[in-house]
Amino acid sequence: MEKSQIQDKEKDLKRDYRMLKEARMQSGVGWDESQFKLQAEPHLWENLEISFGTRIKTFKTKAFPLYESLGQLYEGSIAEGNFNFTSTSTTSREDLTQVISDDDEPEGDTEADIAER
């Protein structure tokens, strides 16, 4: 497998996990732990398709046994903010350096004060 194929597969798994997680939160939608499938009445499947698109219909009959494992992998570990980067993005030392302004100087002796002694 090529690196790009693995990255695409991981992106698909993350997308499906997030979609199923949100679908499970919908009123009247359940999860069959033994079959790893969404459970819903037919009229609710129509609502799910409206909310999530036609891809959700795949999981009407197809199991998603990686749901719990992906939850452990993704929940609480998705970086956001200024210092967010992935293993495939390039970062420089300057990107990771925090700039301290004069207003942020700690109280007390500065380097110049110590050097004068």
C-alpha positions, 0 to 999 in steps of 0.5 A, spaced: 500 500 500 502 507 498 502 512 503 497 516 500 492 510 500 493 509 508 492 516 509 485 516 505 483 510 508 484 513 515 481 519 513 475 515 511 475 511 517 475 518 521 469 520 517 465 514 518 466 514 526 464 521 526 458 520 522 456 514 526 457 518 533 453 523 531 447 519 528 447 515 535 446 521 538 439 522 534 433 521 538 430 514 537 437 511 534 440 506 537 447 501 537 447 494 536 453 492 540 453 485 538 452 487 530 456 493 531 450 497 527 446 502 527 438 501 529 433 505 527 426 505 525 425 506 517 422 513 518 428 515 522 433 512 516 430 517 512 431 523 517 438 520 518 439 520 510 437 527 510 442 529 516 448 525 514 447 524 506 446 517 502 453 514 506 449 513 512 445 508 508 451 504 508 451 502 515 443 500 515 446 493 513 454 494 514 457 493 520 462 498 523 466 493 528 472 499 529 467 504 532 469 503 539 477 502 538 476 508 533 473 512 539 479 510 544 483 513 538 480 519 536 476 522 543 480 527 546 486 527 542 485 531 536 489 537 537 486 544 535 489 551 535 495 555 533 500 549 535 496 544 531 500 540 526 500 533 523 506 528 522 505 530 514 505 537 515 512 541 515 513 546 521 519 550 523 522 552 530 519 559 529 512 556 528 513 553 535 517 558 539 512 563 543 514 570 543 514 574 549 512 581 549 515 586 554 508 586 557 509 579 559 516 580 562 516 576 569 516 581 575 523 582 579 530 582 576 531 582 568 537 579 565 540 586 565 539 587 572 543 581 574 548 582 569 549 589 572 551 586 579 
